């Protein structure tokens, strides 16, 4: 069964959603950002996360859910995040997209819509992995155009270095070979972007 991370602080709602999804997915539950990150690091095979943006200690705002998305984007495994929120949907959806959320659903979302979003995320992730096996990586860069080419280039370099290191299990030699550069170049980028071995 496909593993799925469900992050919802309302225990009754979390149990209800988990029960409804358990026939099709192996549901891993978390109630807050630290538990969600621990679950992801403990189960790196998770490819999809269903995340309520309103998490403690700020369940009435999207800040904790957005912080979780940011942590996943920067240091987490490659997870397709589907966001749920009952908050200000316009602002929350824009912020979630900036943090590279895969999809966004307004609460209360019908189960059929949740399952359809999960199925899309699973399919998209599978196709990305197929492309990766062919040596094709998808990078997404969100940078204001006014910042100039250098900042955009730096972000692209950092994203690419992080992705290749993650794909190679942080094997510097393999990453250098994959990118067609010397190992010294990889060490330079590690220092430049502050990338630690546990990233």
C-alpha positions in Angstrom: 0.0 0.0 0.0 1.1 3.5 -0.7 2.3 5.3 2.4 0.6 8.6 3.2 1.4 11.2 5.9 -1.8 12.8 7.4 -1.1 15.9 9.5 -4.2 17.1 11.3 -4.4 18.4 14.9 -8.2 17.6 15.3 -7.9 14.0 16.6 -11.6 13.2 15.7 -11.2 14.5 12.1 -7.8 12.9 11.8 -9.2 9.5 12.8 -12.2 9.9 10.4 -9.9 10.8 7.5 -7.4 8.1 8.3 -10.2 5.5 8.6 -11.6 6.5 5.2 -8.2 6.3 3.5 -6.9 3.2 5.2 -8.4 0.9 2.6 -6.2 2.4 -0.1 -3.2 3.9 1.7 -0.9 3.1 4.7 -1.7 6.2 6.7 0.9 7.6 9.1 -0.6 10.2 11.4 0.8 13.3 13.0 -0.9 16.1 15.0 1.8 18.9 14.7 4.9 20.0 12.8 7.5 18.3 14.9 5.7 15.0 14.8 5.2 15.3 11.0 8.9 16.0 10.4 9.9 13.1 12.6 7.4 10.8 10.7 8.9 11.9 7.4 12.4 11.2 8.5 11.4 7.9 10.0 9.5 6.8 6.8 11.4 8.3 3.8 9.2 6.2 1.4 6.3 8.6 2.1 5.6 10.4 -1.2 2.4 12.3 -0.4 1.4 14.3 2.7 -2.1 15.6 3.5 -1.5 18.7 5.7 -3.9 20.8 7.6 -2.4 24.3 7.6 -3.9 25.2 10.9 -1.7 23.4 13.3 -0.7 24.0 17.0 0.5 26.2 18.5 -1.5 28.4 16.0 -4.5 26.3 14.9 -6.5 29.4 13.8 -3.8 30.5 11.3 -1.8 28.9 8.5 1.7 29.8 9.9 2.6 26.3 11.4 1.4 24.4 8.3 3.3 26.8 6.1 6.4 26.3 8.3 6.0 22.5 7.8 5.8 23.0 4.0 8.9 25.2 4.1 10.8 22.6 6.2 9.8 19.8 3.7 10.9 22.0 0.8 14.3 22.9 2.2 15.4 19.8 4.1 12.7 17.1 3.8 12.3 14.1 1.4 10.6 14.8 -1.9 6.9 14.8 -0.8 3.9 16.0 -2.7 2.0 18.1 -0.2 -1.8 18.5 -0.4 -3.0 21.3 1.9 -6.3 21.5 3.7 -7.5 24.7 5.4 -10.6 26.5 6.6 -8.6 29.7 7.0 -8.4 32.7 4.7 -8.3 30.5 1.6 -7.0 33.1 -0.9 -4.0 34.1 1.2 -3.3 30.6 2.5 -3.4 29.1 -1.0 -1.0 31.7 -2.4 1.4 31.1 0.5 1.1 27.3 0.1 1.9 27.5 -3.6 5.0 29.7 -2.8 6.1 26.8 -0.5 5.6 24.4 -3.4 2.4 22.7 -2.2 1.2 20.2 -4.9 -2.5 20.9 -4.3 -4.9 22.9 -2.1 -8.3 21.9 -0.8 -10.8 24.0 1.2 -12.2 22.4 4.4 -14.5 20.7 4.6 -13.3 18.8 1.5 -15.3 15.8 0.4 -13.5 12.5 0.6 -13.8 12.0 -3.2 -11.9 15.3 -3.7 -9.2 14.3 -1.2 -8.7 10.9 -2.8 -8.6 12.4 -6.3 -5.9 14.9 -5.1 -3.9 12.1 -3.5 -4.1 9.9 -6.7 -2.9 12.9 -8.8 0.0 13.4 -6.4 1.0 9.7 -6.4 0.9 9.6 -10.2 2.9 12.9 -10.6 5.5 11.6 -8.1 5.8 8.3 -9.9 6.3 10.1 -13.3 8.9 12.3 -11.7 10.8 9.3 -10.4 10.7 7.7 -13.9 12.2 10.9 -15.3 14.8 10.9 -12.6 15.9 7.4 -13.6 16.4 8.8 -17.1 18.6 11.5 -15.7 16.0 14.3 -16.0 15.3 16.4 -12.9 12.5 18.8 -12.4 13.4 22.0 -10.6 11.0 24.7 -9.5 12.4 28.2 -8.8 10.4 31.0 -7.2 12.3 34.2 -7.4 11.1 37.8 -7.9 12.2 38.9 -11.4 13.6 42.1 -10.0 16.2 40.3 -8.0 18.3 39.8 -11.0 20.0 36.8 -12.7 22.6 36.2 -10.1 20.0 35.5 -7.3 18.0 33.2 -9.6 21.1 31.4 -10.7 22.1 30.9 -7.0 18.7 29.5 -6.2 18.8 27.1 -9.2 22.3 25.9 -8.2 21.2 25.3 -4.6 18.1 23.4 -5.6 20.0 21.3 -8.1 22.8 20.5 -5.6 20.3 19.6 -2.8 18.3 17.4 -5.2 21.3 15.5 -6.5 22.7 15.0 -3.0 19.4 13.7 -1.9 19.1 11.4 -4.9 22.7 10.0 -4.3 22.3 9.6 -0.5 24.7 12.5 0.1 27.4 10.7 -1.8 29.7 13.6 -2.9 31.6 11.5 -5.4 28.3 10.2 -7.0 26.9 13.7 -7.0 30.0 15.2 -8.7 29.8 12.4 -11.3 26.1 13.0 -11.9 26.7 16.7 -12.4 29.8 16.4 -14.4 32.0 18.4 -12.0 34.9 17.7 -9.6 34.3 16.8 -6.0 35.9 20.0 -4.9 33.1 21.9 -6.7 30.5 20.0 -4.6 32.3 20.8 -1.4 32.4 24.5 -2.5 28.6 24.4 -3.0 28.1 22.7 0.4 29.9 25.6 2.0 28.3 28.3 -0.1 24.7 27.1 0.6 25.3 25.9 4.1 24.2 22.3 3.3 25.0 19.9 6.1 25.3 16.1 5.6 22.0 15.4 7.4 20.1 17.7 4.9 
